[in-house]
C-alpha cells in the first residue's frame, strides 16, 4: 500500500491503478502503467510497469511530476502501441 501522501497526490492528479502515466523522475520521463504497491515494497516507492514488461520502483521523493496519459480502460492498447515503436 502506498503512503497517504502518495494516495492524495494520485487523487489530485486523477490517477488510479492501471492508468498509463508519464513520470518525471531524476530528469527523465518514464511512461508505464501505474501498479498497486505490495507489502514487499516501501510505501514511498511508486511502481510502474514499463512497455518492455519490467516493473520498476521509483522513490517518491525523486518524482517531480506524475501525469495521466491514458486510462485504465485503454491501458493495454496504449502499451501495445508503445511496444511497436
PLY file of the C-alpha trace (Angstrom):
ply
format ascii 1.0
element vertex 85
property float x
property float y
property float z
element edge 84
property int vertex1
property int vertex2
end_header
0.00 0.00 0.00
1.22 3.47 -0.86
1.59 6.16 1.80
-1.29 8.58 2.43
0.71 11.40 0.81
1.13 9.43 -2.42
-2.53 8.35 -2.46
-3.58 12.00 -2.01
-1.41 13.01 -4.97
-2.92 10.24 -7.10
-6.39 11.58 -6.22
-5.33 15.16 -7.02
-3.87 14.14 -10.39
-6.84 11.86 -11.19
-4.56 8.83 -11.42
-5.59 5.29 -10.46
-4.02 1.86 -10.67
-3.85 0.59 -14.21
-3.66 4.06 -15.76
-0.84 4.91 -18.13
1.27 7.64 -16.57
4.22 9.77 -17.54
6.55 10.26 -14.59
9.27 12.91 -14.42
11.97 11.22 -12.35
15.55 12.48 -11.91
15.35 14.49 -15.14
13.92 11.59 -17.15
10.41 10.99 -18.46
9.21 7.42 -17.98
5.94 6.04 -19.31
4.24 2.99 -17.89
1.21 1.50 -16.21
0.75 2.51 -12.57
0.79 -0.63 -10.47
-0.51 -1.13 -6.95
2.13 -1.38 -4.28
2.69 -4.65 -2.46
3.67 -5.35 1.11
7.18 -6.15 -0.13
7.65 -2.60 -1.42
8.28 0.56 0.56
5.16 2.69 0.88
7.17 5.60 -0.56
8.12 3.89 -3.82
5.85 4.12 -6.86
5.72 1.04 -9.09
5.19 1.34 -12.84
5.22 -1.38 -15.49
7.28 -0.32 -18.49
6.35 -1.26 -22.06
9.08 -3.93 -22.03
7.18 -5.68 -19.22
9.57 -4.84 -16.41
8.27 -3.27 -13.21
10.36 -0.52 -11.70
10.17 1.22 -8.36
10.70 4.97 -8.23
11.35 6.80 -4.97
8.50 9.26 -4.49
10.91 11.90 -3.19
12.66 11.92 -6.61
9.46 12.36 -8.64
8.81 15.87 -9.96
5.58 15.16 -11.84
3.04 12.41 -12.41
0.76 12.89 -15.38
-2.03 10.59 -16.57
-1.78 9.99 -20.32
-4.17 7.05 -20.65
-6.95 5.49 -18.65
-7.03 2.03 -17.15
-9.66 1.00 -19.69
-7.34 1.56 -22.66
-4.02 0.75 -20.97
-3.43 -2.46 -22.90
-3.99 -0.67 -26.22
-1.51 2.07 -25.29
1.08 -0.45 -24.11
0.67 -2.43 -27.33
1.05 0.76 -29.40
4.17 1.81 -27.44
5.77 -1.61 -27.85
5.61 -1.35 -31.64
7.64 1.89 -31.72
0 1
1 2
2 3
3 4
4 5
5 6
6 7
7 8
8 9
9 10
10 11
11 12
12 13
13 14
14 15
15 16
16 17
17 18
18 19
19 20
20 21
21 22
22 23
23 24
24 25
25 26
26 27
27 28
28 29
29 30
30 31
31 32
32 33
33 34
34 35
35 36
36 37
37 38
38 39
39 40
40 41
41 42
42 43
43 44
44 45
45 46
46 47
47 48
48 49
49 50
50 51
51 52
52 53
53 54
54 55
55 56
56 57
57 58
58 59
59 60
60 61
61 62
62 63
63 64
64 65
65 66
66 67
67 68
68 69
69 70
70 71
71 72
72 73
73 74
74 75
75 76
76 77
77 78
78 79
79 80
80 81
81 82
82 83
83 84
